[in-house]
């Protein structure tokens, strides 16, 4: 029995990675900003939404696990083979725009977080950008994955920041367990934004590609599914701690105007006089690692996905000569995203708007393609969605689509502050 | 001298409407089966996506099934017009063939990964080119790019070499069938 348990643990540790990394990268600069705003404006009242988001994320990402393991192909390849070149090309174009805008916002996160420690963006962005590039280009996937997994531990800083902000844990528990709604425009916008931030199209492409790249097959399905569920759970906990930290520090605090918190670095700065300098630094470190982490994964995921869609050679284990387009895409994203961030007065809000809109347009297409593939017996064999799971998946996917489109709509036509 | 026919792309044929001998619309063209043993690779069957049937290969089913794809002999086509292809049998009495051992243009070629003989990825198959001579359809090769999506430098070099060797028309980004070493389950292997 003990041997069995040990073997299971070893198996789990060996497949660990794709699910946790994907979920943790989701807590990027944009995500941290959204959670900070939610905490500052509504205290703990939005925590319950994250419970539902975690369930939706787990169900969606599980389908990627299954598709990757059954077919040995990434999502881009399956969309190309199941549907058409035209649809694939449009999806790739939207993904390129959305992910590039996202990469820029990650560099903004790197710049803002290191500015908290007095480092100017003209030094931080080029050095960190070069470091990220070197790590992936010069490393093997295994090493890169290990570094990313270790980097995930830095998210503990948000737990510490939340503790240092002295929250009312009873109220936190109530916020998680008892759904609370305000039927005003701004609460609905933040609710929709929380969900839209958490489920993004790049995640589906990245996790499936990572599973294929790792060579995982159905023998490891239970473990990889666990990896995915653990990832969704951890992601939710980190998001909750950010909301708790900001809720405890800023919500109903007359010395801080809650609506003055609009970005993650503003939240980090505002924490210092209330929860102490250490809380502020911890928040800043979390933002830095999250941004650097996502600033590396997003370009990597984009390069993998586009190469797979068009059939070009790809992968960090290939040389530049073997996979030129892969490296050109990866390098182009990092250099382009970093350089554009260095332009004085770059309109970051517009960049975020483009990213959010493209993600909103893309997500319905990707999720519907995924569901159709997961119901295609020619592709999935016996691993098609079971009837009950399928009903739940469709309800969740249609719900997420409706909320994402609402997010795009409210971005274009703001309905309240 | 070999008769020169009209070149058609598989993408343009897929979804062509199918009508039975009574003129009723029964479905659309889904795929093409190709005989590779013939002197020139020849389309021998069409994959007909029928809206429904209760009979497969002369056997009556327990209950009707919807959205079924049957391989019907190409010789079943009695005519074609702007509406689509007309079949010589009356729905649902179509002769059906097994897919066993047959290469299907859409299933096995279209959008599949192309690799060289060392296994390096080149590009995906963007289209399948066929030549129509009378009512017969021959497989010419596979197309690898569209105007707005240029081929990679490696592919351009490969195409130039293949054109030189096989004498294909240089204006087409075409890999002639003779240059294809084999078709595996999930990839098309190009002999460079």
Boltz contact constraints between the chains, C-beta under 6 A:
constraints:
  - contact:
      token1: [A, 80]
      token2: [B, 111]
      max_distance: 6.0
  - contact:
      token1: [A, 81]
      token2: [B, 111]
      max_distance: 6.0
  - contact:
      token1: [A, 85]
      token2: [B, 126]
      max_distance: 6.0
  - contact:
      token1: [A, 311]
      token2: [B, 113]
      max_distance: 6.0
  - contact:
      token1: [A, 311]
      token2: [B, 121]
      max_distance: 6.0
  - contact:
      token1: [A, 311]
      token2: [B, 123]
      max_distance: 6.0
  - contact:
      token1: [A, 311]
      token2: [B, 124]
      max_distance: 6.0
  - contact:
      token1: [A, 313]
      token2: [B, 120]
      max_distance: 6.0
  - contact:
      token1: [A, 313]
      token2: [B, 121]
      max_distance: 6.0
